[in-house]
Structures are given as C-alpha cells and as structure tokens.
Amino acid sequence: MHRKPATMHNFHAILSGLRPRRRINNQGGQAEEEDQEPHRENESIHHQTEQENQAMLRDDEYNHRVRTRRLENNRESEELSANRSKEREHRRIMLQLEYDHRSRVLLRELGHRQSVLDMELGQERALLAIRQQGPGANTSKSGET
C-alpha cells in the first residue's frame, strides 16, 4: 500500500479533524513518530467516519430510489386517473347518444301511434255523425225524385 507523505497526511488529518501522524521537530526539521495509540485512535475514527459516510451514501441511494419510485407511481397514478376520466366522459357521451337515439325512436313511434289514433278517431267521428243523421240519411237525394 502506498503511504502518503507526512505533510500530505497531516493536511488531510487536520481537515478531517484528526490529529497529525507525525510531529515536526522545530530544531532539526526532522519528523518524530508519535505514540502509536493516538495513531490507532485516528485510524479508528477515520474508519468509523468512512463507515458513516458509506452508510449515508447507501441511505442517499435508497432515498433516491424511493423518491424515483414514488415519482413513477405518481406519474402512473395520474395517467390512470386521466384515463379513467376519459373513459367516464366517453361512457357519458355514449349513454347520451343512446338516450338521444332512443328518444328519437320513441318520438317516431309516438308520432306514428298518434297519427293512427287520429285516423281512428276521425273514423269514429265519421261513424258517429252518420249514426246521428239516422237511417236512410246516407242515401243520395238524386235518387228520390
């Protein structure tokens, strides 16, 4: 495994809140090793932070998948709702057309029945008028002379 130079590690350690791995001696400019315990503690904290970061990434990925699935479900739900609305409107129009057609057919039948009834009523009136005139009133006057 490639090891970072001490200054680079110290820079990253300071940024991430860890203690530097080496301390620079001001007198000779040489680096001294710190106790291994704080170093192990830093690695433990770094490892824990890395695990937390990975857990957060997994959570973010999961949340993204959930949001995406919800958006897709909402979109599908809206499409289904729009389709149901179109179907209801289509059914309403078809029922209205069927009602209009039946109404026209019934009116035609009623008109026909009315004309038949008018004709029958006319015949009844004509017969009644003939009966009211009496017997022999139906003979022509030209034959009497």
C-alpha positions in Angstrom: 0.0 0.0 0.0 1.3 3.5 -0.9 1.9 5.7 2.0 1.2 9.4 1.8 4.0 11.8 2.7 3.7 13.1 6.3 2.8 16.6 5.3 0.0 15.4 3.0 -1.3 13.1 5.7 -1.1 15.9 8.2 -3.0 18.2 5.9 -5.8 15.7 5.4 -5.8 14.7 9.0 -6.2 18.4 10.1 -9.0 18.9 7.5 -10.9 15.8 8.7 -10.4 16.7 12.4 -7.8 14.0 13.1 -4.5 14.5 14.8 -1.4 14.6 12.6 0.6 11.3 12.3 3.9 13.0 12.8 5.1 16.0 14.6 7.8 18.2 13.1 10.6 19.0 15.5 11.4 22.7 15.1 15.0 22.3 16.0 16.3 19.8 13.4 13.4 19.8 11.0 13.1 16.0 11.3 9.8 14.2 11.9 9.3 12.2 15.1 6.9 9.4 15.4 4.0 9.9 17.8 2.8 7.3 20.1 1.1 4.5 18.2 -2.1 4.7 20.4 -3.2 8.1 19.2 -2.5 7.0 15.6 -4.6 3.9 16.0 -7.3 6.1 17.6 -7.1 8.4 14.5 -7.4 5.3 12.2 -10.3 4.0 14.2 -12.1 7.4 14.0 -11.2 7.6 10.3 -12.6 4.1 9.8 -15.7 5.0 11.7 -16.1 8.2 9.7 -15.7 6.2 6.5 -18.3 3.7 7.6 -20.7 6.6 8.4 -20.0 8.1 5.0 -20.8 4.8 3.3 -23.9 4.4 5.3 -25.0 7.9 4.4 -24.3 7.2 0.7 -26.4 4.0 1.0 -29.2 6.0 2.6 -29.0 8.6 -0.1 -29.1 6.0 -2.8 -32.1 4.3 -1.1 -33.9 7.6 -0.6 -33.2 8.4 -4.3 -34.7 5.1 -5.4 -37.7 5.6 -3.1 -38.2 9.2 -4.5 -37.8 7.9 -8.0 -40.3 5.0 -7.4 -42.8 7.5 -5.8 -42.5 9.8 -8.8 -43.0 7.0 -11.2 -46.0 5.7 -9.2 -47.5 9.3 -9.0 -47.0 9.6 -12.8 -48.6 6.2 -13.4 -51.4 7.1 -11.0 -52.0 10.5 -12.8 -52.1 8.6 -16.1 -54.6 6.1 -14.8 -56.7 8.8 -13.3 -56.6 10.7 -16.7 -57.6 7.5 -18.5 -60.4 6.9 -16.1 -61.7 10.4 -16.6 -61.5 9.9 -20.4 -63.3 6.6 -20.1 -66.0 8.2 -17.9 -66.5 11.0 -20.3 -66.6 8.6 -23.3 -69.2 6.4 -21.4 -71.3 9.5 -20.6 -71.3 10.6 -24.3 -72.2 7.1 -25.5 -75.1 7.0 -23.0 -76.2 10.4 -24.1 -76.1 9.3 -27.7 -78.0 6.2 -26.9 -80.6 8.2 -25.0 -81.0 10.6 -27.8 -81.4 7.8 -30.3 -84.0 6.0 -28.2 -85.8 9.3 -27.7 -86.0 9.8 -31.5 -87.2 6.3 -32.0 -89.8 6.7 -29.3 -90.9 10.0 -30.7 -91.2 8.5 -34.1 -93.2 5.6 -32.7 -95.4 8.0 -30.7 -95.9 10.2 -33.8 -96.9 7.1 -35.8 -99.2 6.0 -33.0 -100.7 9.5 -32.7 -101.4 9.6 -36.4 -103.0 6.1 -36.2 -105.1 7.3 -33.2 -106.1 10.5 -35.1 -107.1 8.4 -38.1 -109.1 6.0 -35.8 -110.7 9.0 -34.1 -111.6 10.5 -37.4 -113.3 7.3 -38.4 -115.1 7.1 -35.1 -116.4 10.7 -35.6 -117.4 10.0 -39.1 -119.4 6.9 -38.0 -120.9 8.8 -35.1 -122.0 11.6 -37.5 -123.6 9.0 -39.8 -125.4 7.4 -36.9 -126.7 10.7 -35.7 -128.2 11.5 -39.1 -130.3 8.4 -38.8 -131.1 5.5 -41.1 -131.6 6.5 -44.7 -129.7 9.7 -44.3 -126.9 8.1 -46.2 -128.9 7.8 -49.4 -128.4 10.3 -52.1 -131.1 12.9 -52.9 -130.8 12.5 -56.6 -132.5 9.1 -56.4 -135.6 10.4 -54.5 -137.2 12.2 -57.4 
